[in-house]
Amino acid sequence: MLPENWEAFADVLARRHCKRSFVDMLVPVDVIERVLVAAAGAPSSRNSQPWRVSVVTGGVKQALADALCAEFDRGVPPHPGYANRLPVTDDVTERRARDAAQGVLAAKGIHRFDEPARRAHLRDNLAFYGAPVEMVFHLPGASPPGVFLETGLFLQNVMLGLVACGLGSCPQFSVAGYPDVISSVLGLADDRVVVCGLAVGYPDESAEVNRFHPARAEIDEYVRWHGAG
Ligand SMILES: Cc1cc2nc3c(=O)[nH]c(=O)nc-3n(C[C@H](O)[C@H](O)[C@H](O)COP(=O)(O)O)c2cc1C
């Protein structure tokens, strides 16, 4: 027999997948606030609570999207303030990355060799997939890995809270590729490192791209049991 609340918990977890298309509906500020307050219950070493998030909407969100897209259109290569992958990865990791990327493109009707359409998809990232809210997570520039870990716990809480409120989201490392643009538009101090963006809104459930769920590994691939029993 499953414990009480398990189904509700598992349902929220299962419904948290990336949403990359949103309906034209504003998100009430009090809903966002409720989610962020609950998310800040995340644990952190020495209760340091290092996460900071800028919630960007309306005209500022549009100005940010315009500035990011202009940089992209000028051909400026992304220059994130930290690395998000190992310099050398294995075949399994590469296959997963390829399947995930191609799945999104296919769901948007983009052929994998259609370079202009692929580029338009990348650009779409920088316009936050049309979401009415963009959150930007940032930290002190010299943050060690543990601080990123804690911010990830907060970020996951935010995404789950959004699901529980009927909202969808997509975390975006792509947005962190232009930290100088973000700092300039949002007035962040120069020594901040942008961790990622998070596109937030009410998902368009009729959009094929929102129904794409990349496969997960079997439990034996990521768990090793130690001890008897
Ligand atoms: C830190 C982080 C950064 C990500 N950056 C992007 C991004 O820039 N653009 C995008 O479309 N998806 C991005 N993703 C989404 C991943 O591709 C996605 O989580 C993964 O393929 C699993 O799919 P699912 O979240 O729908 O289950 C990011 C996810 C994380 C956790």
The ligand as an ORCA input file, in Angstrom:
! r2SCAN-3c Opt
* xyz 0 1
  C      20.230     23.620    -15.988
  C      19.411     23.275    -17.215
  C      19.591     24.024    -18.371
  C      18.803     23.752    -19.508
  N      18.922     24.560    -20.613
  C      18.027     24.419    -21.623
  C      17.994     25.375    -22.685
  O      18.787     26.306    -22.759
  N      17.032     25.233    -23.637
  C      16.111     24.222    -23.595
  O      15.248     24.169    -24.470
  N      16.129     23.292    -22.612
  C      17.046     23.377    -21.621
  N      17.050     22.478    -20.573
  C      16.055     21.399    -20.564
  C      16.644     20.016    -20.782
  O      16.937     19.835    -22.145
  C      15.597     18.992    -20.296
  O      15.421     19.164    -18.916
  C      15.990     17.546    -20.567
  O      16.072     17.294    -21.953
  C      14.949     16.589    -19.975
  O      13.670     16.897    -20.491
  P      12.439     17.237    -19.540
  O      12.892     18.327    -18.596
  O      11.369     17.711    -20.463
  O      12.060     15.990    -18.802
  C      17.856     22.688    -19.468
  C      17.725     21.936    -18.299
  C      18.485     22.227    -17.185
  C      18.275     21.436    -15.920
*
